[in-house]
Amino acid sequence: MTETAAPACQHAIVIGAGLAGATTARALAERNWQVTVVDPRGVAAGASGNLAGVVYSTASPHLTPQNRFYKESYRHALRWLHRYGFPASDQDGQLNGVIQHFVNDKQRDKFTAAMDSGAWPADLLRPAPDGNGVELVGGGYLRPNRWCQHLLDHPGITLLRESVASLHEGTPASVMLDNGSQLHANAVVVCAAGASQQLSGQAWLPLKHIRGQVSYCQATEASRQWQQAQCHGGYLTPALDDLHCVGATFNLHDSQPRPTDADDADNLAQLKHHLPEHWQALGGEAIVIQDRRVAFRCQSLDFLPLCGPLPVATENPHRSATGLYLNVAHGSRGITGTPLCADLLADQIGGQPLPVDAQLVDALDPSRFIVRKRKKQPEWKPCN
């Protein structure tokens, strides 16, 4: 990536200090923007705050825009991690490959076809040693909160722990804080996951909020030897702080913010079903759950992020709010998808050549949902 210096005194405001916000802020700062990151809860307090996350993706032989994004964002994330020297130690995680176990014949056929077709080359995807899965080469597991903090550690980035009351488009755009103060910037990027609908004033944005609970299980003498993250129907990470992450539940219609024993039981049952030897090594029926955490994933209807200018409800489906942008809906792939989206947004804002082709830009453009709806119902207007 060729980074171009921004003109003097360019200022951006990024709302949200999770993975989307931290990568966006860093991409802008690397282009010599001054960036203010606003988040009342601080760094990685939401869905980016789990003890460990997995750097992975889903391989397919069919290179649709969606599948190309999965592939290119995976490669792009690995480049970012190497460029910025993360993980810096084993306590941050490891990039030593991720094993994706086949959970059914359909998944086996899909991954095998991805390798055989050349859509996913051997430097990204190869058969797992046991023959019953694949290895995502270069992937791994890491602490999302430390990755976010690592990215935000830049002289051009300032973190402001305040709540945002409203946004206003314009040249410059502005942000009104709950404390009554107003901030102005050349660009404002909303990276606030599920809260982005209310903050942006665009309640029609097609976002789903999916509850997930991860269980933190006490390591055993046998499990401390594990080195690679394992994905199956869920995932299992090597120990950090002597705890393994076992997760995660996926409940679309559950808004319960508190963890439940039933969800811990579901996580362990899934582990036992798909990886019985690992379940046994972790203690079997005597597995000790030391802690658990609930967070809400933000996902779009077509499983791709919303990354680009903020659309507004007008007769013109391509009308966007001057100076306002979105980078949301990374679902369960936030570590993987956010670096590419951050570079795309930073180049869009700065008027520089983009890191992806026009087809992928359109596939990620938040206005795509308005365009699709208008094709079916020309008189449809978003309801805010």
C-alpha angles and dihedrals in degrees: 000000000000111000118208123202116248120231115269119286096015107158129190131187118210117194110210132036099216126103095295093046096043094049092045092050092049094048090053094043090052086058090055098259120143106234131198113196113202121199125142093207098046129230121358096342096146132047089331091063103082118124091248138009131190125239101218144119143199118261124213135171090222109082099206115156089264094052092043089055090052090052100041094043090052092053091043092051091053090052091051093049092051094043093053096040100243133182087041093184141003087267088066092050135259137270097212102125134284123245114220108196117208109248096185143358093265092059091045091053093047096051093041091052090049090057096041094049093052090236087122109034124213093260087067105028134024138155116283116246093250093052093233098096146005135263120231098217116226095009123115144139132292144165105268094202092055091047090052092048090047091054094047092052094098130117091235094057127080124185117216118191099209136116122249118231100182147343128227127196122224147095094313104020117215142210123210114209126210089245089065098253122125127217124200127204143163088240136015118198120196111213097159101123111212093003090061093088093061096037094051094045089234104116091168092070104126099237127150122204111213121191117224131182123196123196121219107213126196113250121241131207089263097044094051087072093064114112107173134061114245124212123194124135083329131000143264124200132199114258123289115180084000090296130114121213111229114183169297138277119202113209117163098179099042118096096174106133095194122082119249135209088230092062091049088052090050092051092051093044090054091049091049091049098049103027107024094163092054091046090053094046089052090057105279111222088359096059109145116223106203097179144343137203137207124208135161120239117214113220136169126229093254095042094245125112123256103240123164143045115348108255120220132207106263138123088267109075090202096052110124133187111261110251096359125112140175133221107170146117102063091150113192093338100070096129091051103040104040102073094058092045090049092054091045092052095044091053093045091051093046095044093240130141109285125243093227135045126263093262092059092043089056092045090057098037110117090220091066091092092055091048092051094047093049091053089059098034111022093188095051117124126187113253114225 
